[in-house]
Amino acid sequence: MSEQNPNAATALIVADPCIVSELLKQTLLKHGYRISWLDDPALISNTLDEKSLQLVFVDLDFLNGKAIELCEIFRRHPVADHTSLIAINKDIDESFLASLYKAGIYDYVDCSVSATEFVKRIENNILSQKNKMHVKQLVYHDALTGLPNRLLLIDRIEHAVARAERNNKVVGLLLLDLDDFKLINNTLGHEVGDDLLAEVAMRLTGQVSGLDTVARLGGDEFIILLESIESPAVAAITAQGINEILSVPFTIGDQKLRITGSIGIALSPGDGRSIGRLMRHADTAMYKAKEAGRNQFRFYQGDMEDKVSERLRLSNDLHRALDEDEFVVHYQPQVEAATGLIVGMEALVRWQHNGRLIPPGGFLAVAEENGLIVPISERVLEKSCEQISIWRSRGLRVPHVAVNLSTKNFKGHGLLEKVKSLLEKYELNGSDITLEITETTAMDSPEDIILMLNEFKALGVGIAVDDFGTGYSSLSYLKRFPVDTLKIDRAFIKDLAADTDDERLVMAILSLGKVFSMKVVAEGVETIEQASLLLRHQCDIIQGYLFSKPVSADVMAQLLESTRLIPEQATEQLPTLKFGLME
């Protein structure tokens, strides 16, 4: 039987109803505890599983000589770390009392004293427990959100797994990582970020039952521990519910913020019984959710381990590839839409590995994760500068070369000096190089990025925003950032000839380019129909398979000799685009 607020801390009384136990009950209720009674000591193990249990009072006479046994059961139970066991009796033998203390009781209250004295002793224990819980709150809870932290979570997972095994149930562990939270911190400030985390914590807590646990691991990572669920479907429903509640905009001060989360799910006992395995498997599944496009959840699957091992092997191979200079650069021309003149090219890295030429999609994600993207990008930048110098030594007219950079390239202060050094080493002008950044890079520490980009502009280096329209598109950064070129993402070009919505988006980006005096490059152009539409809407520059795939430096030299390109798909019926290409 339970009484009072179901969310309050619980005190368990193991005793027959009597005057003493009734007085104990009233004292506990007065101090805000929920009361549970146990009239069968044999059920003590199951009853101890209650998560909010803080105090256990046992009548030694009621235990029929099994007091030491009960104390030892209590001491071995995970709940003993945050629950006090207190014995009640009268005329107890000193040696037996010593045995009880040794077995795990916290205190002994003599019930033969006056009612006033008895209540005072109980209240002393309540105060002691509250002080103890206050200290534990500081040690075992996250200061920002008030949620359990990693230490307390580990204790609860251990507890939950043990109980689920006894009851033939399943434990679900959901690892939630907020998508692009760092962007909010960097653009709006850590105070806004902290307020958002606190609001997320409140929503998550309201999404689970009182028996489950929401914990914060640190940063923007949360764990939801689902205790004793019937099936994996419960975990899936919970994860879907979390994604739905996160999709509702957050109001932080005068800001309306939208955020999504990626969730990985591990289940015990199927995915492991140890805390380490469950946490690792949930983390692996969470990264699979991110790879699948974010704002999703994924269950852990056994073959994910193989994929993690493969990523580790790939990471090691990338380190060796840098040492052995296995990265090569191919170049894709950028063509002036109205004339077919080659006005630029993009440098694209390839990995010459085990006799195969691996495209960037096969390794750049891993390089981004392990930080190798920085030296790889710098290697591509240097090879491109060297190649410009080689081409010009052969008398070729060489337009600018665009090199992609990661957000990580802009951390620290070495990039600017690196570019200056390369320009000097290969006797190039700043205008010979364009640095391509993504919208995410632009919005990561924007004030610092603006200062650095302005220094590049002072050198004459071009700045292009790659994949425009797919990230954190904002008119404010187009106004503030020294951008020369917008590159329309291939996703908007693919169905351009058939999708009027894509056509409107492209027209809008082209209009922005004109308003801000920026050139616009359309990527991924593969058909004459796409190119004709782009020309009709006055797109400056076209890049794509219609004119050329990315090619080696030697082939690119041949293209530069021709200066102009005609579409590879030209036919007798439609020999050129309907404008002046090379005859």
N, C-alpha and C positions, 0 to 999 in steps of 0.2 A: 504494500500500500504506500502511495506517495501523497504528499500534501504540499500546498503552497506553490509559488512560482516555479514552473517547470524549467526555467532557464537559470535558476539560482544554484549556488553550490549545494551539494548534497551531503547530508550527514546520515550515516547508516547506524541503526541501533539493533544490535543482536541481543535480544532479551525477550522475556515474557512481559506482557503489559502488567505494570504494577505501579505503586505510588512513586517509586524512585524513577522508573522509566518515563512515567508521565511528566514528572518534574523536569527530567532531562529534555524531553520533547518540547515542553513549553519554553524552556530557556533557549533552545536552538531556534525555535520559530521566532522568538523575540529578536534574535540576531540575524534573521533573514535567510536561514537555511531551509532547504527542502528536506523533508524527512522521509527516509525509507526504513521499513521494518523488515527484519529477517527472523522468522520463527523456526528455521531449520538450519542449523550450523553447517550441515553437509553441503548447502548451496552457496557457501561463502565465495568460492572461486568465481562462479558466474556473476555473483552480485558485485564483486570487486571490479568487474569490467566497466562499470559505469564511469564515463569520462570525467564528469564533474565532481566525482566523489572526493571529499577533502577530509572528513572526520569519520572514524569508525569507533563506536562505543560497544564494548562487549561485557555482558554480565557473566562473570566467571562461574557462578553457580549454574547458570543456564547451559553452560558448555559441557557439563557432566564429565569433568576431568580431562577434556580435550583442548584445554587452553593452550598448552605448549604447541600442540599440533597445528591449531589455528594460527598461532603467531608465526610459525615457520612457513605456513602456506602464504600468509600475508607478506612476509619478508621476501619470499621468492617471486612474488607477483610484481609486474612493472608499476602498478599503482602505488607501491610503497614509497616511490621517490617523491610523491607529492601529496600523500595522505598520511594522517597521524592515527595510530591505533592506540586507544585508551581503554584500560580495563577498569571495571567497576565491581567492587565487592566490599566485604567487611571482614575484620579479624583475619587477615591474610598472613600466612607464615612468611617470615622474612626471607628464608632460603628459597621458597617458591617464588616470591616476588623477584628475587635476584635472577631466577631462571627465566621469568617472563621478560624482564628487561633484556637479558641476553638473547632471547628468542625474537625480540623485535618490537615490544610495546613501547610507546612514546611516553606514557604516563599512567599512573594508577590513582584512582579517586576513591577514597573511603566513603561509602554511602551510609555509614553508621553515625556520621556527624550530623549537625543540625541542618535543616533545609537551607538556611542562609549560607552556611559554610559550604555546603554541597554545590549550591548555585555559583558561589564565588569561585570554587575550584574549576567548575565547568567553563565559566566565563574566562578564566585565566588561560585555559586550553584554547578557547575560541580566539582570544587575542593573539596567543602565540602562533596559532595556525595562520591567522590573517597576516601577521608580520612575516611569517615564513613564505606565504604565497606572494606577498608584496615583493620580497627579495627575488623570488622565482619569476615574477612578472618582469622584473628588470633584466634578469639573466636570460629568460626563455621566451621573451616576446620582442617583436620588432618595435622600436621606439616610434617610428613614423606612423604605422598603421594600427598598432596594437595587436596584430596577428601573431600567432605562434611563429617563432623563428626556426632555423634549421635544427637547433639542439632539441627543442620540444617536439618538433615534427618527427625526428628519428625515434624518440621514445614512443610516440603515438603509433608510428608505423609498426614498430616491434610488437606493441600491445595488440594492434588490430590484426596483424598476421596470425599471432598466436590464438586469438579468440576465433578468427574465421576458420582456422583449421579444426578447432574443437567443434564448431557448429556446422562444418561442411559448407561454408559460404565463400564468397570471393571478395577480395580487397581490390579496389581500383585506385590507382595513383595517376592523377592528371597533372602534367607539367605545362603551365601556361607561360608563354613568353609574349609580351606585347610587341606588336610589329611597329618598327620605326619609331619607338619611343624616344630614342636618342635625338631624333630630329626635333621633337617637341621641346626637349630640354635645351637644345642648342639654340633654337630660334626664339623661344618664349621665356626661357630662364628656368633655373632649377626650382624656384619657388612654385611656379605653375606646375612643373613636373611632379613635385612632391604632393601638391594638392590633388593632382590627377590620380596618383598612386593611391592616395587615401580614399578617393571616391571609388576607384576600381575595387579596393579591398571591401568596401561596404556592399557593393553590388554582388561580389562573389560570395560574401557571407550570407546574403539573403537568398542565394541560389541553392544552398545545400541545407540538409537537415541538421538538427542540433547534435546528432551523434557523429557527424562528419567534421572534418577539420580543413580550414583554409589557412595556409601558412605563406609567409613571404620568405623566399630564399635570399633576397637581396636584389638590388637593381630593379628591373622590371619583370622578374620571374616570380611566379606564384605556384604553389602546390595545393591541389585539392585532394584530400584523402577521403575516399568513399569506403566506409566500413561495412563489412558484412552485406554486400549486395547480392542479389539473386543471380544476376547474369550480366554479361558484357553490355547488353542493351541499355542497362541503367547508366553505365559510364558514357555510352554514346549519347543518350538523351541529355545527360548533364552537360557534356561538352557542347552539344548543339545549343543548349539553353544559355551557356556562358557566352558563346559567340553572338547569340541574339541580343543579350543584355548589353554587351559591349558595343554593339552597333548603334545603340541609342546615343545621340550626341551628349557629351558632358559639358556642363556649364561651369567654368572655372573663372570666377570674377566676371569680367565682361567678355570673356572668350568662349566661343562654342567650339569644342574640340571633338573630332571623330578619331576613333582608334579601333584597331582590330587585334586579334590575338591568334597565335598558333599553338595548338594543344597536342601533346603526345600522351598516349595512354598506355600504361603497363598494368597487368593484372596478376595478382598472386592467388593461387600458387603457380599458375601456368607459366608466367614470365619470370618466376624466381620467388624465393622466400626471403632472401637476404635483402637488407635495406640497400646495400650498394648496387646489387643487380637491378632491383626495381627502379631506382633512381636513374641508373645508366640507361636502362631500356626505355624509360619514359622520355629521357633526353634525346635518345636516338630517334624515337618516333616523332618528337616535336620538330626536329630538324627536317624530317620527311614532310611534315605538314607545311613547313616554310618553303621547301623545294616545290611542293605541289601548288604554290601560289598564295600561301598565307591565308589568314582568316578561315582556317580549316582545322580539323583534328584528324589524327591518324593513330591507329592501334599499333603497338609494337608487333613486328613479325620476325620470325627467326632469321630469315635471310638478310634482315637489316644488319645483323652483326657482320655478315660477309661483306656487305657494302661498306660498312665502317672500316673494316680491315683493308678493303680495296682503296678507300680514300687515304688511309694511313700509308699504304704502299705507294700510292700516287704522290703523296706529299714528299716522301723520301726520294722518289725518282726525280721530282722537280728540283730538289736541292742539288742532286747530282747533275741534272741538265744544265743548271746555271754554271756549275763548275766546269763542265765539259763543253759549254757554248753550243748547246743543241737547238737553241731557238733561232728561227729564221724569220725574215720579214717578207711578206707579199704585199703588193700594192694594188689598190683598185682605183681606177681613174674617176675623177669627177668632171663631168662634161657640161659645158655651157649649153643650155637647152636650145637657144635660138640659133647656134652656129655649129655645134658639134666640137668646138675647140676644147682641148683638155686644159682646164683651168686649175686643177688641183688633184690630189690623190690622198687616199687614206692608207696609212700603214697598218697592216693586220698581222699579228704574230701567229706563227705556226711552230709546232714542236716536232723536230725530226727525231723520232724515237723508235728504236728497234726496227728500222727500215720502213716505218710508216710516217706520213706527214699528218699529225693530229691537229685538227682545227681548234680554235680557242674554246669552243663549247665543251671540249673534252678535258680541260684542265684549269681554266681560269677561275672557276668557282672555288676549287680547292686552294688555288694560289691566293685568292682573296681571303679565305679563312685563315690560312697560316702565315699571312704577311708577305709571302714571296711575290705578290703582285707588284710591290714597290720595285725590287731589283729587276723584275721582268720588264716592267714598263720603262724603266730607265735604260735597260739593254735595247729595247725597241727604239727608244728615242735616239740613242747613240748610233745604232746601225742605220737609222733613217738619215741622220745628219751626215754620216760617212758616205751613204749612197748618193745623196744629193751632190756631194763634192766629186764623187767618181763620175757621175753622169755629166756634170758640167765640164770636167776635164776632157770629156769626149766631144765637147762642143754641142751638147743637147740643151734645148731650152727647157728648164725644169721649173714648174710652178711649185707652189707651197705643198708641203707634206703635213697631213693631219695625224697626230699621234694621240691615242686614247690614254687618259690617266685615271687612276682610281682615287677615291676620296683619301685613301691612305697615303698617296703620294704628296698630299698637301699638309700632312702632319709634320711637325718639325720645321726646320728652316733650310733644308738642304736642296730643295728643288730649284729655287731661283739660281743659286750658285751653280748647280749642275747645268742648267740651260745656258747660262753665261759662258761657262767653261767650254761647252760643246760648240757654241757659235764661234768662239774664238779659235778653238782647235781646228775646226774645219772651214774657217774663213767664210762664214755664212752671215746673212742679215737676219734680224729677228723675223722679218716677214716671210722668210723661207719656211718657217715652222708655224703650225697651228696646233694649239693644245685643245683636245676635245674633253669636256667634262660632262657629267650627267647633272640633271636637276638636283638629285640627292646630294651630290658633291657641293653644288652651289649653295644649298641650304644648310650644310653642316658647318657650324661656326661661321655664319655668313660674313660677319664683320672682318674676321681674319682673312677669309677667302677674297673679299673685295680688295683688301690692301695688297694681297699677293698678286691678284690678277692685274691690278693697276700697275704694279711694278713690271709685270710681263709686257703690258701694253706700252710702257715707256721704252722697252727694248724693241718694240715693233712686232712682237709675237702676236699672232692671231688667237682669238678665243672663240670656240664653238661650243654650243650646248647640244649634246647628242641625245637621241631618242626623245626629242621635245614632244610634250603632250602626254607622256606616260607616267610622269612622276609628280613632283610638287610644283606644278605650273603656277606661276604667279606673275602678274603684271608688274608688281613692285620690284621683283628682282631683275626683270628685263630693263626697268628704268635705272636701277642702281648699279647693275653689274656691267663691266666694260665688254659686252658680248658683240662679236662681229657677225656670227653666223648661227642660224637655227637649223638643226637637222630634223626633218620630219621623220618620225619613226616608221619603219617598214610596215608596221601593223596597220597604219592608216592608208598605205599605198596598195596593199595586197588586193583589196576588193574595190579599189577606187572607181573603176569603170562600171561597177555594178551596184555600188552602195552609195546612195545619195547622202547619207549621214557622213560617211567618210569623206565624200567630196566637200561637204560643208565645213568639216573640221580642217581639211587641207586649205580651203579658201580662207578660213579664219586665221590660220597660222601664217599664210602668205600675207594677209593684210597686216598682221602684227609686225612681220618683218619690214614691211614698207613704212609703217608708222614709226618704228624705232630705227630705221635706216640700217637694217641688217640684211645680209644675204640669206637666202633660204636654200638648203640642199634637200632634195627628196631622195631618201634611201630606198633600196629594194625595188627599183623600177625594173620590171622584167618584160613588159609588153609595150608594143607601139601604142596601143590604146591608152595605157596609163601615161606614157610620155606625152601623147597628144593633148590629153586633158590638162596635164601640168603646164604645158606650153600655153594652152588657151588661157589658163589662169595666171600666166606671167610668172611661173616659177623660174628662178635664176639658173639653178644648177641641178643636174640629174646624176645619180650614182646607182648602178645596179647591173644585173646580168644582161640587160638589153644591150649594153655597150661592151662590157667586159666583166668577167669574174676577177677576183683577186689573182694576180699573176706574180711570177718571180721577178726579180730585179732585171734580169736579162730580157724577159718578154716585155716588161714595162718600158725598157729602153727602145724597143722596136715601136711601141705605141707612141712614145714621145717623138720619134723620128717622123711619124705621119702627122703629128700635131692635132689632127681632127679624126673623129671616129664616126662610122655609120653603124646603125644597129645590126647586131649579129642576126636578128630575125628578119631582116629585109628580104622581100621576095620580088618576083617580077611584077606581081599585081600591085604591091605596095613597097616600091624600092627604097623609099626614104620616108621619114616623118614629113609632114607637109610643111617643111621649112628647109632652109639652105644648109644641108650637110655637105660633107666632102663629096665631090662628084667622082 
